[in-house]
Amino acid sequence: MMMRCYVCAKQGVDKEAVAICIVCGMGLCLGHSFKEELLVRDVIDWGFGEERIKYPHTLPRFICAECKLAIEQRKKVERK
């Protein structure tokens, strides 16, 4: 049995899920999934100060529209 896109199923459409939202676990088709890249960072405390490192490679993550909106609203509040 294949996982189906939750959003499509709510609309009465039968589409196979190709991704799972990393936040809520919802099955998503290509049309309802968003791929984002997560920065990989470290803070190393050398005892005489901290060094912040941002690595060149990112971690891919898939997210649904509802979780994307929730995260984006949080980012807007943090910037103020």
LONUPA-733956 format. One line per 3 residues: number of its first residue (from 0); their letters; for each residue x, y, z of N, C-alpha, C, O. Coordinates in steps of 0.1 Angstrom, whole numbers, plus 5000, padded with zeros to 4 digits. Each point is the difference from the previous one (the first is absolute). Last residue first. Example, Ala and Ser with C-alpha at 12.3 -4.5 7.8 and 13.67 -1.06 7.14 Angstrom:
1	SA	5128 4978 5071 5009 5011 5000 4992 5011 5008 5005 5011 5001 | 4998 4932 4998 4991 5012 5000 5009 5012 5000 5010 5000 5007
end
This chain:
79	KRE	5123 5413 5143 4996 5013 5005 5008 5004 5012 4998 5011 5006 | 5004 4946 4972 5008 5010 4993 4997 5014 5006 5008 5009 4998 | 4969 4951 5016 5014 5000 5005 5008 5011 4994 5009 5005 5006
76	VKK	4946 4987 4979 5000 5006 5013 5014 5001 5006 5003 5009 5007 | 4991 4971 4951 4997 5014 4999 5000 5006 5014 5005 5012 5001 | 5001 4941 4995 5012 5007 4996 4997 5015 4999 5009 5008 5003
73	RQE	4955 4964 5007 5009 5001 5011 5013 5008 4996 5005 5008 5008 | 4963 4983 4959 4995 5010 5009 5009 5002 5012 5002 5011 5005 | 5009 4955 4964 5002 5013 4995 4995 5011 5009 5006 5010 5001
70	IAL	4985 4945 5009 5014 5003 5002 5003 5014 4995 5008 5007 5007 | 4948 4977 4986 5003 5001 5014 5014 5004 5003 5003 5008 5009 | 4985 4982 4947 4994 5013 5004 5003 5002 5015 5003 5012 5004
67	KCE	5009 4947 4978 5009 5010 4994 4995 5014 5005 5008 5009 5004 | 4966 4953 5007 5012 5001 5008 5010 5011 4995 5006 5007 5008 | 4956 4984 4966 4995 5005 5013 5012 5002 5009 5001 5010 5007
64	ACI	5006 4971 4950 4997 5015 4999 4996 5005 5014 5004 5011 5003 | 5029 4947 4996 4987 5003 4994 4997 5015 5001 5008 5007 5006 | 5042 4966 4989 4990 5006 5010 4987 5003 4992 5000 5003 4988
61	FRP	5054 4972 5010 4987 5002 4994 4990 5005 5010 5000 4995 5011 | 5057 5008 4984 4989 4996 5008 4987 5003 4992 5000 5010 4992 | 5060 4986 5005 4987 5002 4994 4988 4996 5010 5002 4990 5007
58	LTH	5048 5029 5004 4992 4988 5002 4987 5003 4993 4993 5010 5003 | 5058 5011 4984 4988 5002 5008 4992 4987 5001 5004 4990 4993 | 5051 5029 5000 4989 4991 4995 4988 5002 5009 5001 5001 5012
55	PYK	5039 5023 4997 4996 5003 4986 4988 4992 4995 4992 5004 4992 | 5018 5012 5061 5005 4991 4990 4994 5002 4986 4989 5005 4999 | 5022 5026 5046 4989 4997 4991 5006 4991 4989 5008 5005 4992
52	IRE	5007 5012 5061 5003 4994 4987 4987 4998 4992 4991 4994 5006 | 5032 5035 5039 4988 4996 4993 5004 4995 4986 5007 5007 4992 | 5018 4998 5058 5002 5001 4986 4987 4995 4993 4995 4989 5003
49	EGF	5022 5033 5049 4992 4991 4991 5003 5002 4986 5003 5011 4995 | 5029 4995 5051 4990 5007 4991 4993 4990 4992 5005 4988 4999 | 5028 4999 5032 5004 5014 5000 4991 5008 4990 5003 5012 4996
46	GWD	4989 4942 5011 5005 5004 5013 5004 5014 5001 5001 5006 5011 | 4979 4971 4951 5014 4997 5001 5006 5003 5014 5011 4997 5003 | 4939 4992 4972 5006 5008 5011 5014 4995 5002 5002 4989 5005
43	IVD	4962 5011 4952 5011 4993 5007 5006 5009 5010 5004 5011 4997 | 4950 4982 4970 5007 5010 5009 5010 4992 5008 4996 4991 5008 | 4976 5000 4942 5006 4996 5013 5005 5012 5007 5004 5010 4994
40	RVL	4960 4975 4961 5009 5009 5007 5005 4993 5013 4994 4991 5005 | 4977 5003 4945 5007 4993 5010 5010 5009 5007 5009 5005 4993 | 4942 5003 4978 5014 5003 5002 5006 4992 5012 4993 4997 5009
37	LEE	4965 4991 4957 5003 5004 5014 5015 5002 5002 5008 4991 4997 | 4954 5010 4960 5013 4996 5004 5003 5005 5014 4998 5012 5003 | 4954 4973 4969 5009 5011 5006 5013 4994 5004 5001 4988 5002
34	KFS	4951 5000 4968 5013 4996 5004 5008 5012 5004 5001 5010 4993 | 4944 4975 5004 5010 5011 4998 5014 4994 5005 5000 4995 5011 | 4948 4984 4971 5012 5000 5009 5009 5011 4996 5001 5005 4988
31	HGL	4957 4983 4990 4997 5005 5013 5012 5000 5010 4999 5003 5011 | 5001 4980 4942 4993 5013 5000 4998 5006 5013 4998 5013 5001 | 5021 4943 4994 5009 5010 4995 4994 5014 5000 5007 5010 5003
28	CLG	4972 4958 5032 5003 4998 4986 5010 5011 4996 5003 5009 5008 | 4989 4971 5044 4999 5010 4990 5003 4996 4986 5010 4992 4998 | 4978 4993 5059 5004 4995 4987 4997 5011 4989 4989 5005 5000
25	MGC	5020 5005 5054 4990 4999 4989 5006 4995 4987 5011 5004 4996 | 5010 5008 5048 5000 4986 4996 4989 4998 4989 4998 4988 4997 | 5019 5053 5028 4988 4994 5005 4998 4986 4995 4991 4993 5005
22	VIC	5051 5032 4987 4995 5005 5012 4987 4992 5005 5000 4996 5011 | 5024 4995 4948 5009 4998 5011 4995 5005 5013 5005 4996 5011 | 4968 4985 4945 5003 5013 5006 5009 4997 5013 4996 4992 5008
19	IAV	5003 4976 4948 4993 5001 5013 5005 5013 5007 5012 5003 5000 | 4985 4976 4945 5007 5006 5012 4992 5000 5012 4987 4999 4999 | 4996 4985 4960 5015 4998 4996 5009 5006 5011 5012 4998 5000
16	AEK	4933 4982 4992 5009 5009 5007 5014 4997 4996 5004 4988 4998 | 4951 5004 4971 5010 4994 5008 5009 5010 5007 5003 5010 4994 | 4944 4997 4991 5014 5002 4995 5009 4993 5010 4998 5001 5012
13	DVG	4947 5008 4977 5008 4989 5005 5014 5001 4993 5002 4997 4989 | 4955 5038 5027 5009 4996 4989 5009 4989 5006 5005 5001 5011 | 4962 5027 5013 4994 4989 4992 5008 4995 4989 4995 4993 4991
10	QKA	5016 5040 5044 4993 5006 4989 4993 4990 4991 4994 5003 4990 | 5032 4984 5048 4989 5009 5005 4992 5006 4989 4989 5004 5002 | 5049 4971 4986 4989 4991 5005 4989 5008 5006 4988 4997 4998
7	CVY	5051 5025 4989 4992 4996 4988 4988 4991 5005 4989 5002 4994 | 5042 5012 5039 4993 5011 4995 4991 4996 4988 4988 5005 4999 | 5040 4962 5019 4989 5004 5009 4992 5011 4995 4988 5000 5000
4	CRM	5040 4963 4972 5001 5014 5004 4988 5003 5008 4989 4999 4996 | 5027 4950 5004 4994 5010 4992 5002 5014 5005 5002 5002 5012 | 5023 4946 4990 4996 5011 5007 4994 5010 4990 5005 5002 4989
1	MM	4995 4945 5001 5008 5012 4999 4994 5011 5009 4987 5001 5002 | 5013 4942 4999 4992 5012 5000 5009 5013 5000 5009 5001 5008
end
